[in-house]
Amino acid sequence: MKKFAVFGNPIKHSYSPKMHQLFAEYCGLKDFSYVKTFVDIDAFEQTVKNFFDQGGMGLNITVPFKIRAFELANILSDRASSAGAVNTLWHKDGKIYGDNTDGIGLVNDIKRLSITLNNARILLIGAGGASRGAILPLIEAGCSHLHIANRTEQKAHELIQTFSHLKQLSASGLDNITGQWDIIINASASSLSADELPLPTSVFHQVKLAYDMLYTADAQTPFTQQAHRHGALQCSDGLGMLVYQGAEAFSIWNGMYPNPEEVLGILRKELQCQV
């Protein structure tokens, strides 16, 4: 039996077991187990080590453990190193490997929406871990300019300083954003509290895509509603990002890439049924 799990605190809400089981069925993996595990705050490192010592093959890591997973991993991918956080772990030759698939999940979902990232001008809202994990994958996808805007402007400037080798980056507060954008991505937690972001309404005009990393049952978040009202041409929540980052992790562990589009449709229907 190939054993996988997602570790988090809280974890009850996670769709990862359903998602990965669908991936496994698509790829014909019969001896496949994936469970969600609530981990005590003080027991994360030992619980990870116990999982691998008992034959576990791969882990997804969610809040609040991504930074601790980064610190625990012996070998990090480039995108994990740049993100400063890990959401995917696996064990090989006595070592724990860490990767961050959130950013590539975002990139692949934007591509699914038929939006071109090459030469795109992107406005990224927020300067926390979600933004940090997205920067390198968006740059590697070919965007020409990536602007980080945050409520506390200093944090946006501090973030781009950690990527000082990337010349495509700039930063500002939310209230002094200038220029026109092809894509606006909300990586802040604003939609969790149903708050509209204090952005100039002009930033949304003719934007090709307004994307919220948060997902909801009806695919409408406060951010996407705000963007649509002020002129964004297309809006999306982040359920596809969840599925694509999961597909990337599944591929790392099993050497097979599953069917994210089909699984996304199934999970969307399940969410809608819960409303």
N, C-alpha and C positions, 0 to 999 in steps of 0.2 A: 504493500500500500504506500503510495506517494502521499506524504502528509504535508499540508500547507495550512497557514492560518493568518489571520489579521489580529494584531495586538493593539488595544487602545483602552482609553478610560475617559469618557464612556465609549461603549461599543455596540449597545443594543440596536442602534439605528442602522448599522452597517448593511449595505447591500452586497458586500464583497463575496460572501459565500455563494449566494445565488448566481452572481455574475461569473465566478470562476468555475462553478459546476457546469454552467452552460458552455463556457469555453472548453472544458474538458470533454463534454459530450460531443461537441463539434469536432474536436481533434481525435476522438476515438479512444480517449484515456479512460479505462474502466476502473483500475485500482487507484482511485484519486479521492483524496479527502481534503476538504478545506473548511475550517471552522473559525468562528469569531471568538476571541478570548478576552475577557476583562482582566486587566493586569493592574495590580496594586501599584500605586505611585512609587513606592520604595522598593519594588521587586522586579522592575523591568529587566535589568541586566541579567539577573540570575534566571529569570523566566525564559529569556532568549537562549541562554546557554543550555538550560535544561531541555528546551525544545530540540535544539540541534544534537545534543548528546543522546537523545532518545530517538534519533533517526529522522527528525523533521528535515524537510528539504528547502523550504522557502517561507519567508514571512513578508507580509505587508505590515507597515507601521503607520498608525494614524495618531492624531492628537492624544496626549501631549508629548509623545515620545520621539518625534523625528530628529530632534537635535541630539538626544541621548543615543539614538541608533547611529547617528553620524559619528559620535565619539566612541561607540563600541566597535564599529567595523574596523577590521585590520587593513582592508584594501578598499579604496574608494574609486568610483568612476569619476571622470572629469566633471560630469554634470552634478554629481553628488558633492564634489569638492567645491564647485562654484556656488551651489545652493546653500552649503553649510548645513544640510539636512538630508536625511535618508528616509525613504518610504518603502524600500525594497531590500531585503536581506536574503542571503543564501550562504550555504556552508560548503566548502570545497578544500580538500587537502589540509584539513585542520585549521583553516582560516575562515573568518566571517567577511564576506564581501558585501559592500553597500552601494546602492544606486538610488537615484532620484528620478522617477518616471513621470512626475507631475507635469513638468514643463513640456516634454515630448507628447504627453497626453493632450495638453492644451493645443499644441501645434497641429497634431493630427486631427483634432476635432474641428479646428478652424479650416483645415484643408477639406474636411468632409462637407463643410458648408459652402464649398466652392469659392472661398475667399483667398486671393493671392497674397502670400506673405513676402515674396520677393519684391524688393524695393518699396515696401509699404512703410508708411509713417504711422507709428503706433504710440498711443497714449496709454500708459499703464498706471492705474490708480492704486495707491498703497505702497508701503515700503517695508512690509513685513516678510515673513518666510515665504508666503505664496508668490509674492513678486520676485523675490530673490531666486526662487527655483525656476521662474519663467524666463529670466533675462537671457541666459546663454542659449537655450533652445530657440528663442525668437531671433536672436542675432544669427545663429547658425542657419536658420531658415531663410535668411537673406533680407531682413527688414533694413531699410536705409537709415531710419532714425527711431530711437526708442526713448521716449520721455517719461520719467518717473515723477508723478505728482502725489503729494501726501498732505494730510491735514497739518502735520508738523513738518514744515519745509526742511528743517535741518536734517531730519531722518532721511529724506529723499536724497539730499546731497551726500550724506554719509554712506548711503547705499551705493551710489554710483562711484564713490571713491574706492570701494572694494573691487570695482571692475574698471579701474583707471586705464587699463590697457585697451579697453573697448572705446573707440572714438565715436561710436554712434549714439552715445548716451548723453542725456541732459536731465535736469531736475528743476522742480519748482514746488511752491505750495499749490493748493487747489484753487485759490482765488486769483492767481496771476498766470494762468495757462494761456499761451498765445499760439497762433498757427492753426493750420488745418490738418485733420487726421483721417487716415483711411480706416483705422481700427482703434476702438477704445475698449480696454479690458479692465474690468473691476476686480482687483485682487484684494480689496479691503473687505472688512466684515460689515459694511454698511447695511446690506440687505437683511442681515440677521436681525437687526433692530428696526427694520422697515423704514429706515431713514433715507431720504433723498440726499444725494451728495451735493454740497454747495459748490456746484460748478457753473461757469458761465454757460448759458443755454446755447450760445453760438458754437460751442465745441462739438455739439452733436449734429450740426447741420450737414446733411449729405454724407455722413459717416457710413462707410460700406457695411461695417459690422460693429455693433455694441455687444460685448460678451461679458457675462457675469459668471465668475467661477462658482458661485453658489447655485444649487439647483433646487427646483420646487416641483410639485406634482403637475401643475399646469404650465410649466416652463416660463412663467411670468414672475419676475422678481421686481422689487421696487426700482432697481437700477435699470432693468430693461424697459420698464414702463416709462420711466423718466426719459430714457434715450429715445424711445419711439415717439413720445409726445413732442420732443424737440427736434425731430427730423432725421433720426437714424434710419437708414434704408433697410437694415436687417438686424434682428436681435436674437440672442440665444442665451440660455442658461448653461450651467456647467455639467449637466449629467453626462454629456458626451465625453468631457474631459475625464470624469471618473472612469468611464468604460475604457477609454483609450489608454489611460495610465495603467489600468489593470491588465489590458491586453499586452502591453509592453512588459510588465512584470511576468506574466504567464509565459511569454516568449523567452525571457531570460532563463527561467527555471526549466522549461520543458523543450526548448529548441524548436517550437512550433508556434506560428502566429495564428490566433483564433479568428473569430468572426465578430468584431466589435459592432458593426452596423446592425446586425440582426439582434444581438444581445441588447443593444441600446433600445431598440423598439420594444422588446419584451419588458425591460425594466421601466420604460416610460408608461406602458399600459398598467403595470402593477402599481406604480405610484398613483396614477389617475384613479384606479379602483379604490384607493384608500381615502380619497377625498370625501 
